[in-house]
Amino acid sequence: MNPDGSEENGLNWDDGIVPYNVLETALTETIARYAHLYSYGVTKCQLLAELLGRPVLNLEDFGCPNLHKLGSGYSCVLPCHSFSDISCTTRNAHSFYKWLMYHFQTNYYVKCPKDMTRHTSMFISAK
């Protein structure tokens, strides 16, 4: 990672609230209780996996659409985010989280057991 900024988005580490020299510690402490980590895009997943020393699953592998196709019901209250050219990372993370929860729920409930006896009922006539 480049502590001076990113050519991809034009941001510098000084633009955020976490200094670059404590980034690894801050992330490691934040994610310690989570069994699985997710990010969007191969580059981000690789970068985070190298930084954290654990696997980061790519949401694209689960069929997640890109951020522009995801709607968000989350509204940010920071005044700088009222500009259309600013991308709110909190809103982005919320959108990806909602998609992932929907994905897990639909895949869980759509799969039916192969044993069809659980879905049929038989009535015995008592004469």
C-alpha positions as CSV (number, residue, x, y, z in Angstrom):
1,M,0.0,0.0,0.0
2,N,1.1,3.5,-0.7
3,P,0.9,5.8,2.4
4,D,0.9,8.8,0.1
5,G,-2.4,8.2,-1.6
6,S,-4.1,6.3,-4.3
7,E,-3.9,7.0,-8.0
8,E,-7.2,5.1,-8.4
9,N,-9.4,7.5,-6.3
10,G,-7.1,10.5,-5.6
11,L,-7.4,10.3,-1.9
12,N,-4.5,10.6,0.6
13,W,-4.2,8.9,3.9
14,D,-4.3,12.4,5.5
15,D,-7.9,12.7,4.2
16,G,-9.1,10.1,6.7
17,I,-9.2,9.8,10.4
18,V,-6.9,6.7,10.8
19,P,-3.2,7.5,10.4
20,Y,-1.5,5.1,8.0
21,N,1.0,3.9,10.6
22,V,-1.8,2.5,12.8
23,L,-4.0,1.2,10.0
24,E,-3.0,-2.5,10.4
25,T,-3.6,-2.4,14.2
26,A,-6.9,-0.6,13.8
27,L,-8.2,-3.1,11.2
28,T,-7.0,-6.1,13.1
29,E,-8.7,-5.1,16.3
30,T,-11.9,-4.2,14.5
31,I,-12.3,-7.5,12.7
32,A,-11.0,-9.8,15.4
33,R,-14.4,-11.2,16.3
34,Y,-15.5,-11.9,12.7
35,A,-15.1,-15.3,11.2
36,H,-15.4,-14.2,7.6
37,L,-14.3,-11.0,5.9
38,Y,-15.7,-9.6,2.6
39,S,-14.8,-6.9,0.2
40,Y,-15.6,-6.0,-3.4
41,G,-13.0,-6.5,-6.1
42,V,-9.9,-8.7,-6.5
43,T,-7.5,-5.8,-5.8
44,K,-9.1,-4.8,-2.5
45,C,-9.4,-8.4,-1.3
46,Q,-5.7,-9.1,-2.1
47,L,-4.6,-5.8,-0.4
48,L,-6.7,-6.6,2.8
49,A,-5.6,-10.2,2.9
50,E,-2.0,-9.3,2.7
51,L,-2.4,-6.5,5.3
52,L,-4.4,-8.7,7.8
53,G,-2.9,-12.0,7.1
54,R,-6.2,-13.8,6.6
55,P,-8.5,-14.5,3.7
56,V,-10.9,-11.9,2.4
57,L,-13.8,-13.2,0.3
58,N,-14.6,-11.3,-2.9
59,L,-18.3,-10.3,-3.1
60,E,-18.1,-10.6,-6.9
61,D,-17.6,-14.3,-6.5
62,F,-21.0,-14.5,-4.9
63,G,-22.6,-12.6,-7.8
64,C,-22.8,-9.2,-6.2
65,P,-23.4,-6.4,-8.7
66,N,-21.2,-3.4,-8.7
67,L,-22.0,-0.5,-6.3
68,H,-23.7,1.6,-9.0
69,K,-26.4,-1.1,-9.4
70,L,-27.1,-1.4,-5.7
71,G,-29.6,0.9,-4.1
72,S,-29.1,2.2,-0.6
73,G,-31.6,3.2,2.0
74,Y,-28.8,4.5,4.1
75,S,-28.4,8.2,4.3
76,C,-25.2,9.8,5.6
77,V,-25.4,12.9,7.8
78,L,-22.0,14.3,7.1
79,P,-22.3,17.6,5.2
80,C,-19.5,16.9,2.7
81,H,-21.5,13.9,1.5
82,S,-24.3,16.0,0.0
83,F,-22.2,16.5,-3.1
84,S,-22.8,14.0,-5.9
85,D,-19.1,13.4,-6.6
86,I,-18.4,12.2,-3.1
87,S,-18.6,8.4,-2.5
88,C,-19.5,7.7,1.1
89,T,-17.7,4.5,2.3
90,T,-20.2,4.0,5.1
91,R,-23.1,4.0,2.7
92,N,-21.2,1.7,0.3
93,A,-20.4,-0.7,3.1
94,H,-24.1,-0.7,4.2
95,S,-25.2,-1.4,0.6
96,F,-22.8,-4.4,0.3
97,Y,-23.9,-5.7,3.7
98,K,-27.6,-5.5,2.9
99,W,-26.9,-7.3,-0.4
100,L,-24.9,-10.0,1.3
101,M,-27.6,-10.6,4.0
102,Y,-30.2,-10.9,1.2
103,H,-28.0,-13.3,-0.7
104,F,-27.5,-15.5,2.3
105,Q,-31.2,-15.5,3.3
106,T,-32.5,-16.3,-0.2
107,N,-30.0,-19.1,-0.7
108,Y,-30.9,-20.6,2.7
109,Y,-34.6,-20.5,2.2
110,V,-34.7,-21.5,-1.5
111,K,-32.9,-24.8,-1.0
112,C,-35.3,-27.5,-0.1
113,P,-34.3,-30.9,1.4
114,K,-34.0,-33.7,-1.2
115,D,-36.2,-35.9,1.0
116,M,-39.6,-35.1,-0.3
117,T,-41.4,-37.0,2.5
118,R,-41.0,-33.9,4.7
119,H,-43.1,-31.9,2.2
120,T,-46.0,-34.4,1.7
121,S,-48.7,-35.5,4.1
122,M,-50.6,-38.7,4.0
123,F,-54.0,-39.1,5.6
124,I,-55.1,-42.5,6.8
125,S,-58.8,-43.2,6.7
126,A,-60.2,-44.6,9.9
127,K,-63.2,-46.8,9.1
